[in-house]
Amino acid sequence: MSWFSRRPRAVDRTTPTKLDREATGEDLAALEAFVTSRQGVEFYLEPETTATDTTVVAIAHDGEWIRRRTGSPRAAGKIAQKHAIPLYEAARTGYPERMRAWNRAHPERRAR
């Protein structure tokens, strides 16, 4: 393409559109470990964006939480069903107050 051409370039189909990595087995294993080691866990599904894959926030009864990629809502649903955990859409329900309270009590866990 020349410097003065106004014609747009063809889209490069080899460049990934996501800025982040895909979900891995380690992500799913971390969710399963959190579920089996905590009580009263609920899943909050976050949709895929251009920056990250589909994620789930797992929140325990005391508000402790982790966020991991799942790759798809179906994968999150399988884990939730396997462990009989409620699965909510975060965009519809929001996050529970206990998560915010836990964040206030643990400022060391704030986003870096």
N, C-alpha and C positions, 0 to 999 in steps of 0.2 A: 504494500500500500504506500503510495507516495505521500509526502508531507502535506500536499494541498488538496488531496482527494476528499470529497465530501461523502463518498460512498462508504457505508459502514462495512467493517470486516465481517467475514463469515464467522459464525459462532464456533469456537473451538470446543468440540464435543468431548475431548479427552480430559478437559479440566473439570474436576469435581465442583459441584455447586455449593457443597457444604464447607463450612470453615472448620468444622470439628470432626472428630473421629466417629466411626460407627460403634455400635454396642458390641461388647465382647462377652465371652463366657465368664470372664472374671467379674464383669458388671452384674450379671445374673446371679453368680455365686455369692456376691456381696449382699445382694438383696435377700437371697435365701438365708444366709447366715444371720442377717439382721432380724428377719422374721422368726427364726427358730430360737434366737437368744433374747428376745424381748416379748413383753406381754402387750396385748391390746393393739397390735399394729394395724394400721390402715394405709392403703395405697392411694396416692393422688397422682393421676395421670396428667402429664404435660405434653402437649402436641409437639410434633416435629416442627422445627423452624429452619431457616436458612443457615443458622449458626450451629445448631445442635440436633442430634437425633431425638427420637421420642424418649422421654425420661419419665421416671416414677420417683416420687418422693414418698418414702416409707416413714411413717410417723408412729412412734410407740405411745403407750398410754400416758407416759410422763412428759411427752413433747419432744424427746430426743428424735432426731431424724437423720436420714441420709438420702441423697439424690443419686440415682444411677441411670444410665442409658439402658433401654430395653430393646431398641430396634424397631418395635412395632407395638401398637396397642394390644394386639393378639398375644404377644409374648408376655406382656404384663398381666393380661387376663388369665393366662395359663398358670402363672405363679400364684396369683390371687386365688384362683379356684383350687389349686393344689393344697393351699394352706388355709382355705376358708376365710380369706381376708376380704373385707369390703374394698371395692375399687371405685373411686370417685373421679370425675373430671374436674381438675383444679380450676379450669376456666369457668365452670358453672357453680361450683360450691365454694371456692376459695379454700384457704388453709385454716385449720382449727386454731383457736386462741392459744391452746396449750403449746403449740409450736413456737409462737411469738414469745410466750412467757419463757420457754426454755432458751430461746435465743438471747433474751435479756439477761438470763441468769448465767449464760456461758458466752461472754463476749469474745473469748479466744477462738470460737468457731466461726466468727464472721468471715465473709468472703474476703479473700486475699487480693 
